[in-house]
Amino acid sequence: MTGAAAGDPEEGTGAPSGPSDPAGPFVGLAALLALGLVLRIIIVNALPGSGFGVDLDAFRYWAANLAAEGPFGFYERGFFADYTPGYLYLLWLVGAVGRAIGGIGDLIKLPSIAADLGVAWLVHAMARELGATPRRALGAAAAVLLLPVSWFDSAVWGQVDAI
């Protein structure tokens, strides 16, 4: 009998002939995201207080103010604030956590670090949707997470570009 049976991969397509493990790509991506998070936490702890002070001080002030007074009327308060409400909601959460643990400090970098992980996940999902193999999609996500500019921007400088 020539040709492929129903449900079998076609000859010459390079499709796997055996059963595949659907958890395999998820486990690889989860491990990669965990590695990216650990790398960033190590960097934050190795370089405490690093970053562009003017921005980080503004973020900390806004986070503390949001935790103390809430988001309503934030832009009418007597200080300069030029970020969108979406980021300010994240700062409100960081401020609340910082208030509970006794200070914001480098916790202010957490939204940027989480955004790095989200961008890597999104790149992986987009690559898979466009037809990349699980391995190549994982490579694309790894490039996003391990590229020095991404961890430098979030874990060292605390900037919100990924958001």
N, C-alpha and C positions, 0 to 999 in steps of 0.2 A: 504494500500500500504506500503510495507516495503522498506527499503533502502532510500538513499537520492536522491532527485530530482536533476536534472542537475544544477550545480552552488551552491547547498547547501553544507554546511560542512558535512562531513561524521560523522555518529554517533560514539561517543567514542573518537573522536580526540581532544576534548577540544577546538575546534575552536569556535569563537563567532558566535551566531546564528543571532544577530541583525546587523543592519548597523554599520559600523565603521566610525569614523571621521578621514579622512586622514591627517587633519591638527593637530590632537592631538599630535602625536609623535614629529612633527616639533616644535610646541609651547613649549612642555616640554624641548626639546633640546635647543631651543633658550633661554628659561628662565634660564636653567642651565648654558649655556655659558655666559649669562649676569651676573649671580651670580658670576661665576668664575672671570670674568673681574672686577667686582666691588670689590670683595675680594682683588684682586691683586692691584688695584688702592689704596684702603684703606691702604694696607701694605706699598706700596711705599711712600705714604704721611705720614704714621706714623713713618717710618724709613728713612727719607731723607738722601741721601748720603751713605746709607749702601751698603755693598758688598765688593768684593775683589778689592781693589783699583788699584792694578797693572793692572789687566785685564780691569777694567772699564775705567781707564785712557787711556789705549791703544785703546780701542773701541772708546772713545770720540775723541781721536786724529785722528784716521783713518777716522771717520765720518766727522770731520771738514775738514780734508785734501781732502777727496773725494768731499765734497760740494764745496770746493774752486777750486780744480784743475781737478775734474772729474776722472773717473776710468782708463783712458788710460795711461799706463806707471806707474801704481800704484806700482807694485812690483819692479820697477827699481829706485824708489825714495830712498833717503838716510836714510831710517829707516827700522827697522825689522817689517815684516808683514808675519804671517804664517797661515792666515785663507784663506779659499777658496773663489773664486769670488762670489758665491751665497750669502754668508753672507755679503760680502763687498757691494753688491748692496743694501742690506737692510740698511747697515750703511750709504751709500750714501744718501738714502732717509731720514734717521733720521738726518743726517748732514744738508741736505737742509731745513728740517722743523726747526731744531734747529737754523740755521742761520736766518730764517725768524722770529722766535719768540725771538731771543736774547740770545740763549744759549742752549746747549744740556742737561746738568745736568742729571737727572734721566730719561729723555726721552730715554736714551740709553737702558733702560730695556724693551722698547716697543716691539722690535722684539721677545724677549724671551717670553714675556707675550702672544703675538699673537700666537706664536708657541705652547704654552700650550693649548690654545683654539683649535688650529688646531689638535693637537694630540687627544684631547677629542672628537672632531667631528669625526676623523678618527676611533677611537676605537668604537664609537657608530655605525658608518656605517659598520665596519667590523663585529661587534656583530650581527647586523641585517642581514647581508649577510650570516652569519653562522647559522641563524635560531633562534636567541634569540628573545624573546618577546620584544615589545617596552619598557616595564618597566625594563627588565633586561639589555637591551642595554643602557638605560638611567642610570642605576646603574653603569654600567661599565664606562661610561663617567664621572659620578660623582666621582668615585674612582680616576680617573686620575686627575680631577680638584681639588678635595678636599684633596687629599693625601698631607700632609705637605711638603714632599720633593719636590713636583712639584712647589708649590708656593714659597717655600724657595729658590729654585734654581733660579727662574726667578725674582720674585718681591723683594727679599731681596738681593741675591747675584748678580743678573744680568747676570748669565751665559747662555750660548747658547746651552746647552745640548739638549733641545727639538728641536732645529732647526736641 
